[in-house]
Amino acid sequence: MTVTTDSVRSALEQAPLDKVESHLHPAGSYDVADHVVPTGREEIWRFTPLKRLRGLHADAPLDWRNTRATWNAPEGATVGVVTGDEATALRGVSGWAPNTRFTARILAEVPATLLVDVPADTEVSEPIVIDVDGTDADVTSGAHVVLRFGTHSKAVVVLNHTGSAAVSAVVEVVVADGADASVVSIQDWADDAVHLSHHQARVGRDASYKHAAISFGGDVVRMDANVTYDGPGGSAELLGLYFADAGQHIEHRIFADHTAPRTKSHAVYKGALQGEKAHTVWVGNVLIRKVAEGIETYEENRNLVLTDGCQADSIPNLEIETGEIEGAGHASATARFDDEQLFYLQSRGVSEKEAQRLVVHGFFNDLIRKVGVPSIEARLLATVEAELAKNVLKELS
Amino acid sequence: MSKLVITDLHVTVDTEDGPKEILKGVTLTIDDGETHAIMGPNGSGKSTLAYSIAGHPKYTITGGSVTLDGQDVLSLSVDERARAGLFLAMQYPVEVPGVSVSNFLRTAKTAIDGEAPKLRTWVKDVNAALEQLNLDPTFGTRNVNEGFSGGEKKRHEIAQLELLDPKVAVLDETDSGLDIDALKIVSEGVNRFRAREGKGVLLITHYTRILRYIEPDHVHVFVDGKVAASGGKELADQLEAEGYDRYLNPASA
């Protein structure tokens, strides 16, 4: 299956939306020269430790061949690498123009695109799993990935990142009208990995999109997960689960841009932190444009601080251009263990460590269930357990 | 055997103005198989007594002792006290998000017994306990105390009492906020527990209402951090008729 440049152009030539002046969503451009190298003082970069990015935010070489990807292709879906005109035609297929230097560079400089195609009216029962395994964090690379879900199709795509690497990536997701798409991105990198990524989804009329960002490993992991809507009735569920250990920087940003009426966005990000200088950042941006009447949005971030010396930044931003909506809300909470919860469990004979374990599992359980991919569920529970073993349960073993 | 002995217990709580003494020398013995009711006005320190026995970190013991069958309770951690045979049914049970009732009950039972319960009998026991307390079988899949009604929270506490089978149960205002049907169901649960060999109960309450369903062997009036009077069931009847006034204003008595 190929995509013509016409379909891209038509996506970009929709009726123009009112321009909203805001530092949260600067105007995009495909021209790399339009994007200066960030200094770290910019609002969208102020939390990110640029020095540890191995130049990915600036001018590091982006040789796509340094990232090795393997995949399964369950019946009904096609997965493969495309190059040349075919790859060029896929740049900006999500109806978005780069708003950062690294994303502009990927679109301009990376000659290949990893394309997942789920044809219209096709239900792929098995998850499509793409394994990205790195071997060297000193070699920088860039990747462009396109996940295309046809009208009324249904599929789950899992991007699984492991090993040592310094990767920047743009993942563009097109969810056509009436489709039901899930994208799960697992960042389970080795300790020295650096990963800078931008996931941009365009959600069609009456389509459902679920995006789950799961970050455990890596020195610096930053992901922006953005959504726009192509027509009324689209809904997006943005989930996140992260666990930062000593020295790790894990940063998640979401942007639900309500560009169509009666659309929904619901974001839940939960994180735990343990160890000296474990740092997590969550920035939740929601924009309700003038055209977006009757929409519903809710975003929530909760952080559980397990030890001293950690820092969790949590910033919900809600910009509202119309009051004619169903509902808009946000919540953010960062806390240590609740003494009353621990007392209650201990008063039933459960040891302090076991009580802490129960509380952390409980904290993540509902979210893991929401991810809704059974083969991943067991792995996530095991990973949470392994993370707990590093600190909370250390005295038990 | 189960004998809880509280001797001259003094407890303070930290306030902005420094430590404040709440319990001012409590002495009380619950002998094997006895049920004691502690009645008192608001702010008399009844709940402090319950939480101090269970080991809540908010309270500081400044004097006295508590022993269970001769073992020093105050030197034990909260979970060790529970494993030694103490149970506290709380007035305000705490929500534990994401932890199901069945997981919670199994974890607690395993901790108390030192080994996992036999799966087949355990499932049967849990279902029976929930059913007797008029709790839906799907109750086990709900998260602990999350979204429970006031009555469900109290019935869940009593289900735990029956399943964990402690030596001595401290019930902190388990009757408060219950309608008459729920009060009966909860009382029946407590009475089933009392019917077991040698179980002690310390029933803390503000109202005499629950004593119609759970008949105590001894009644104590608790005022200003200590026991002001002790007697049999007739003391409860007298309190119902006269209130706490004569204990609060001794001059007018």
Interface residues (C-beta under 8 A of the other chain):
Chain A: D338 D339 E340 Q341 F343 Y344 L345 Q346 S347 R348 G349 V350 S351 E352 E354 A355 L358 V359 H361 G362 F363 F364 N365 D366
Chain B: A54 G55 H56 P57 S77 V78 D79 R81 A82 R83 F87 L88 M90 P93 V94 E95 V96 P97 G98 V99 N103 F104 T107 A108 A111 I112 N143 Q160 L164
